[in-house]
C-alpha cells in the first residue's frame, strides 16, 4: 500500500511510519523539511516538499495529521492564524491537489481532536453528541473536519479521528509533565475535576491502522480510551507511577493570567468515549490509566 502522510514527523506520524514500514508499506511524507524525514521517520520513508513530486504515482491512502501544536504558546491573533492555516489551509491545498489527480486514494483519514466538542463538563460525549460550546478549539476542529469532509465529493472515503491526550514518553503532554512530576512539583490543575480523555500511543496507532482497513468506516471516531479520568485522578496516578508526591496544584487564576484564552484547554475537559470504535470491534490494549502509565514509564 502507498500511503501519503502529512504531519509525518510529529509524535503520531513517526509512530505510524515505524508501524507501517515494518509491515512493508510504501510511505511518503509531505514535509516543509523533507531532508529530515528519513532520519525522523525511518530510512525507507520518502520525504517530499511539494505534492507535485508524486505526479500520478498510484496512491492508496492519505493520512492528514499536519498542524502546529495547539498548546505550545498563548493564542495571540498571530498564533491563531498559524493554527488555522496549518490545519485548514493545508487541508485545502491537499484537496485541490487530489481534485486534479486522475487516480485518487480510496481513503482520507484526517486528524481532529476531542476539543471539537468544546468544554463538555460532566456530559458523556460520544460521536453523535453535538458541540457543547463554541470556543476557539471547537471552531478550529469544526472547520478542519468540514474541510476534510469535502473529499467525499471526490469519491474518497473520509475518516475523522478526534484524538484525546496521547500518552507517550517520546513527546506530547506526558513528556512535558515528566520533569516537574519527577521533581515532586506535580499536582492537579485548577480544581482537578475536569475530564481528561487519554489514550496510549500504541492504541492510537492501532486504531488508525484499524480504521484504514475498515472499508465501511467513515465519519468521526473518538480516539481515546474507554475510561476517561478526571485531572486530579490523572495527576495522582502519574505521581504514583513515578513514586512522587503530587501536592502542588496549579491554581486556575494563575493559568488564566499566564495563558489567557488558551488556559481553557487545561481547565476545561471532555468526558469523551470511543463509542463508534467499540461498536466497530476495535480492541483497546490499554483501558486503565495506571496500567498504561506503568507500561510507558517502566523504564523511567
C-alpha positions in Angstrom: 0.0 0.0 0.0 1.3 3.5 -0.8 0.4 5.9 2.0 0.9 9.7 1.9 1.2 11.4 5.3 1.1 15.0 6.4 2.4 15.6 9.9 4.5 12.5 9.4 7.4 13.9 11.5 5.1 14.5 14.6 4.6 12.2 17.5 1.8 10.2 16.0 3.2 10.4 12.4 6.6 9.0 13.4 5.0 6.1 15.2 2.7 5.4 12.3 5.7 5.4 9.9 7.6 2.9 12.1 4.5 0.6 12.3 3.7 0.7 8.6 7.3 0.5 7.4 7.7 -2.7 9.4 4.6 -4.1 7.5 6.3 -3.3 4.2 4.1 -0.4 3.1 5.4 2.4 0.8 5.4 5.6 2.8 5.7 9.2 1.6 5.7 12.2 4.0 4.8 15.7 2.7 7.0 18.0 4.8 8.5 21.5 4.9 11.8 19.8 5.6 11.9 16.7 3.5 15.6 16.2 4.1 14.8 15.3 7.8 12.1 12.8 7.0 14.3 9.7 6.7 16.1 10.5 10.0 12.9 11.1 11.9 10.6 8.6 10.2 12.8 5.8 9.0 15.3 5.2 6.2 12.7 3.7 3.9 10.3 6.7 4.2 10.4 9.2 1.4 10.1 13.0 2.1 8.7 15.4 -0.5 8.5 19.2 -0.3 5.7 19.5 -3.0 2.8 17.2 -3.7 3.5 17.6 -7.4 6.6 15.4 -6.8 4.3 12.4 -6.6 3.0 13.1 -10.2 0.5 10.3 -10.9 2.1 7.6 -8.8 -0.7 5.3 -7.5 -1.8 6.3 -4.0 -3.9 4.1 -1.7 -4.5 6.3 1.3 -3.8 9.8 2.7 -3.2 10.4 6.5 -3.7 14.1 7.2 -2.2 14.9 10.7 -0.4 18.2 10.0 -1.0 21.2 12.3 1.0 23.5 14.5 0.9 22.4 18.2 -2.2 23.9 19.8 -0.9 24.2 23.4 2.7 25.3 22.9 2.1 29.0 23.5 -0.8 31.5 24.2 -3.3 32.2 21.5 -2.4 35.6 20.1 -4.0 36.7 16.9 -0.9 35.7 15.0 -0.8 32.3 16.7 -4.5 31.6 16.0 -3.9 32.4 12.3 -1.0 29.9 12.3 -3.1 27.2 13.9 -5.8 27.8 11.4 -3.6 27.9 8.3 -1.5 24.8 9.3 -4.7 22.8 9.5 -7.5 24.2 7.3 -5.2 25.9 4.8 -3.0 22.8 4.4 -6.1 20.5 4.1 -7.5 22.8 1.4 -4.2 22.5 -0.5 -4.4 18.8 -0.2 -8.0 18.7 -1.6 -7.1 20.9 -4.5 -4.3 18.5 -5.4 -6.5 15.5 -5.0 -9.1 17.0 -7.2 -6.6 17.4 -10.1 -5.4 13.8 -9.9 -6.8 11.2 -12.2 -6.1 8.4 -9.7 -7.3 9.2 -6.2 -6.8 7.3 -3.0 -9.6 5.2 -1.5 -9.5 6.9 1.9 -8.5 10.1 3.6 -8.0 9.8 7.3 -7.9 13.3 8.8 -6.9 14.5 12.2 -9.2 16.3 14.6 -9.4 16.4 18.4 -11.9 15.8 21.2 -11.7 19.6 21.5 -14.3 19.6 18.7 -17.0 19.2 21.5 -15.8 22.2 23.5 -15.8 22.1 27.2 -18.2 19.2 27.9 -18.4 19.5 31.7 -20.0 16.3 33.1 -21.7 15.2 29.9 -20.6 12.0 28.3 -19.5 12.7 24.8 -20.0 10.1 22.0 -19.6 10.8 18.3 -23.3 11.6 17.9 -23.2 14.3 20.6 -23.4 17.9 19.1 -20.9 20.5 20.0 -21.4 21.7 23.6 -19.5 25.0 23.5 -18.2 27.2 20.6 -14.7 28.2 21.9 -11.7 28.6 19.6 -10.6 25.0 19.8 -14.0 23.8 18.9 -14.2 26.2 16.0 -10.7 25.1 14.8 -11.6 21.4 14.9 -15.0 22.0 13.3 -13.5 23.8 10.3 -10.8 21.2 10.0 -13.3 18.4 9.8 -15.6 20.3 7.4 -12.8 20.9 5.1 -11.6 17.3 5.1 -15.2 16.1 4.6 -15.3 17.7 1.2 -13.1 14.8 -0.1 -16.3 12.7 -0.1 -17.4 14.7 -3.1 -14.3 13.4 -4.9 -15.3 9.8 -4.2 -12.9 9.4 -1.3 -13.9 7.8 2.0 -13.3 10.2 4.8 -12.5 9.2 8.4 -12.2 11.9 11.1 -10.1 10.9 14.1 -10.9 13.0 17.2 -7.9 12.4 19.3 -7.6 12.8 23.1 -4.4 13.2 25.1 -1.9 10.9 23.5 0.4 9.4 26.2 4.0 8.7 25.1 7.3 9.3 26.8 8.6 10.5 23.5 6.5 13.6 23.2 3.3 15.4 23.8 1.8 16.2 27.2 3.3 13.3 29.2 6.8 14.2 28.2 6.3 17.8 29.3 4.9 16.6 32.7 7.7 14.2 33.5 10.3 16.6 34.7 8.1 18.6 37.2 6.4 15.4 38.5 9.8 13.7 38.9 10.9 16.7 41.0 7.8 16.3 43.2 6.3 19.5 41.8 3.3 18.0 40.2 -0.3 18.4 41.1 -3.8 18.9 39.8 -4.8 21.7 37.5 -7.4 24.1 38.9 -9.9 22.1 41.0 -8.9 18.9 39.2 -12.5 17.9 38.3 -12.2 18.4 34.6 -12.2 15.2 32.5 -9.1 14.0 30.6 -9.8 11.7 27.6 -6.4 9.9 27.4 -5.0 7.2 25.0 -1.8 5.2 25.0 0.3 5.8 21.9 0.1 2.1 20.9 -3.7 2.2 20.9 -3.6 5.5 18.9 -1.5 3.8 16.2 -3.6 0.6 16.4 -7.0 2.4 15.9 -5.7 4.4 12.9 -4.5 1.2 11.2 -7.8 -0.4 12.1 -9.9 2.4 10.6 -7.7 2.5 7.5 -8.5 -1.1 6.8 -12.3 -1.0 7.6 -13.9 -0.3 4.2 -17.1 0.9 5.8 -15.5 3.2 8.4 -16.3 6.9 7.7 -17.1 10.0 9.7 -15.9 10.9 13.2 -14.3 8.5 15.7 -13.3 9.4 19.3 -9.7 8.3 19.7 -9.5 7.9 23.5 -9.5 5.0 26.0 -12.9 3.8 27.2 -12.3 5.0 30.7 -11.5 8.8 30.9 -10.3 10.1 34.2 -10.5 13.5 36.0 -7.4 15.6 36.1 -6.9 15.0 39.8 -7.0 11.3 39.2 -4.6 11.6 36.4 -2.1 13.6 38.5 -2.3 11.2 41.3 -1.8 8.2 39.0 1.3 9.8 37.4 2.7 10.7 40.8 2.3 7.1 41.9 3.9 5.7 38.7 6.9 7.9 39.4 6.8 7.3 43.2 6.5 11.1 43.8 4.0 13.2 45.8 1.5 15.4 43.9 0.9 18.3 46.3 1.5 21.4 44.2 -1.7 22.3 42.3 -1.7 24.9 39.5 -4.4 27.5 40.5 -6.9 28.4 37.8 -6.4 32.1 38.3 -2.7 31.8 37.7 -3.2 29.8 34.5 -5.8 32.3 33.2 -3.4 35.2 33.9 -0.5 33.5 32.2 -2.1 31.8 29.3 -5.3 33.8 28.6 -7.8 32.1 26.4 -5.6 29.0 26.0 -6.0 28.2 29.7 -9.4 26.7 28.9 -7.7 23.8 27.2 -6.3 22.9 30.7 -9.2 24.0 32.9 -12.0 22.5 30.7 -12.3 18.9 29.5 -14.2 16.3 27.6 -15.7 13.1 29.1 -15.3 11.5 25.6 -15.9 7.8 25.0 -14.9 5.8 21.9 -18.4 4.5 21.2 -18.0 4.0 17.4 -14.6 2.3 17.7 -16.0 -0.2 20.3 -19.1 -0.8 18.1 -16.8 -1.5 15.1 -14.9 -4.1 17.1 -11.7 -2.4 17.9 -10.0 -3.8 21.0 -8.0 -1.4 23.2 -4.8 -2.8 24.7 -4.8 -0.2 27.5 -8.2 0.7 29.1 -6.9 1.6 32.6 -4.7 4.6 33.2 -2.4 3.0 35.8 -1.6 0.1 33.5 -0.9 2.4 30.6 1.4 4.6 32.7 3.2 1.5 34.1 3.8 0.4 30.5 5.0 3.8 29.3 7.2 4.6 32.3 8.5 1.2 33.2 12.0 2.3 32.0 11.9 5.6 33.9 
